[in-house]
Each structure stands twice: as structure tokens, then as C-alpha cells.
């Protein structure tokens, strides 16, 4: 896919999945995205821990309430979950 979306992490669903409130979209995205998307983490960039076996508590400490951007790899058609590389960012100005 190669699309990009961004927004704050609302809640963590497991050690490798969270729900994001999508506030930013890349202009050249090829797909449509909802205001709330479930994200399955393929890889977390800018995270020094790089834990493979994260607990939900680990993920909450690392991401909950933070602004992240996601490079979308693909959407699982059965579960409607996005598989993404996740980047922890500073929130955009005015956010």
C-alpha cells in the first residue's frame, strides 16, 4: 500500500495492537481511512526498547496518548485491521 496516516493512540488492545484516532492523512494515499482505525504493529520506529513480546501495559507506556504516524503495509480484509510500521512523533503544531 505505502499509504500514511497519523494521529493519537487512543487505547491499546493487546501487546501489538492499538486503536488510533486518525487526524492526518498523506495527500497521495491510495485508500480511504476511517476516523478510528485498529493498527497491528509490524515494527515500531523511534522506540529504543524494541521488545518483541510486549504486554498491553508495555504498549500503553510506550504509545498511549502519543501522536504516531503509520506507514500502512496492508489491511487484513477479514478483520479490517491495518498492519503498519509505526513511528512515534512529536504532535503537530496546534494539536
C-alpha positions as CSV (number, residue, x, y, z in Angstrom):
1,X,0.0,0.0,0.0
2,X,2.5,2.6,1.1
3,X,-0.1,5.0,2.5
4,X,0.5,7.1,5.5
5,X,-1.8,8.1,8.4
6,X,-1.3,9.8,11.7
7,X,-3.0,10.6,15.0
8,X,-3.0,10.0,18.7
9,X,-3.1,6.5,20.2
10,X,-6.5,6.2,21.9
11,X,-6.2,2.8,23.6
12,X,-4.1,-0.4,23.4
13,X,-5.9,-3.7,22.6
14,X,-3.0,-6.1,23.0
15,X,0.7,-6.1,23.2
16,X,0.9,-5.4,19.4
17,X,-2.4,-3.7,18.5
18,X,-3.9,-0.3,19.3
19,X,-6.7,1.9,18.2
20,X,-5.8,5.3,16.7
21,X,-7.9,8.4,16.1
22,X,-6.8,9.3,12.5
23,X,-6.3,13.1,12.2
24,X,-3.7,13.2,9.4
25,X,-3.6,11.6,6.0
26,X,-0.9,11.7,3.3
27,X,-2.3,13.6,0.3
28,X,-1.2,10.8,-2.1
29,X,-2.9,7.9,-0.2
30,X,-4.5,5.4,-2.5
31,X,-7.0,4.1,0.1
32,X,-9.7,5.6,2.3
33,X,-9.3,5.5,6.1
34,X,-11.9,6.0,8.9
35,X,-11.6,8.3,11.8
36,X,-10.8,5.4,14.1
37,X,-8.6,2.6,12.9
38,X,-7.2,-0.6,14.5
39,X,-3.4,-0.9,14.0
40,X,-1.4,-4.1,14.2
41,X,2.3,-3.2,14.7
42,X,4.7,-4.7,12.2
43,X,7.6,-2.6,13.6
44,X,8.0,0.4,15.9
45,X,10.5,3.1,14.9
46,X,11.9,5.5,17.4
47,X,11.3,3.0,20.3
48,X,14.5,2.1,22.0
49,X,13.1,-1.0,23.8
50,X,12.2,-2.9,20.6
51,X,10.5,-5.6,22.7
52,X,9.2,-8.4,20.6
53,X,6.9,-9.9,23.4
54,X,5.2,-6.7,24.6
55,X,2.4,-6.8,27.1
56,X,-0.6,-4.5,26.8
57,X,0.9,-2.5,29.7
58,X,4.3,-2.1,27.8
59,X,2.5,-0.8,24.8
60,X,0.4,1.6,26.8
61,X,3.5,3.0,28.4
62,X,5.2,3.4,25.0
63,X,2.3,4.7,22.9
64,X,-1.0,5.6,24.7
65,X,-1.8,9.3,24.3
66,X,1.2,9.9,21.9
67,X,1.0,11.1,18.4
68,X,2.1,8.4,15.9
69,X,2.4,8.1,12.2
70,X,1.8,4.8,10.4
71,X,3.2,3.5,7.1
72,X,0.4,1.2,6.1
73,X,1.6,-2.2,4.7
74,X,-1.8,-3.7,4.1
75,X,-5.3,-4.1,5.5
76,X,-6.5,-7.5,6.6
77,X,-9.8,-7.9,4.8
78,X,-11.2,-10.4,7.3
79,X,-10.5,-8.4,10.5
80,X,-10.3,-4.8,9.0
81,X,-7.1,-4.3,10.8
82,X,-4.2,-2.2,9.3
83,X,-0.7,-3.7,9.5
84,X,1.7,-0.8,9.8
85,X,5.2,0.4,10.6
86,X,4.7,2.8,13.5
87,X,6.7,6.0,14.2
88,X,6.4,7.9,17.5
89,X,6.3,11.6,16.6
90,X,6.1,15.0,18.3
91,X,2.5,16.2,17.9
92,X,1.9,18.6,15.0
93,X,1.7,22.3,15.9
94,X,-1.7,23.3,17.2
95,X,-2.6,19.7,18.0
